[in-house]
Amino acid sequence: MVHPFSKALYEQDGNGNVRVTDKDGRWGLFRPDGTWVDGDLFEADPQLCGWIGGPKVAHHRIAQSKG
């Protein structure tokens, strides 16, 4: 997902973290709460990190019922 203001790309890294790449190619790795883990980019939108890296909740109409 591209941030609407900074145009940075936010994507899951497959290990529960969020990789953020800015327009200049610098990147940073962040936890879903927005805390920095690794990389040259030290700032990220914590709200977007939560959206991208947070738990995926199934919609109640799509979720399979047990029984």
Secondary structure, 3 states (H helix, E strand, C coil): CECCCCCCEEEECCCCCEEEECCCCCEEEECCCCCEEEECCCCCCHHHHHHHHCCCCCCCCCCCCCC
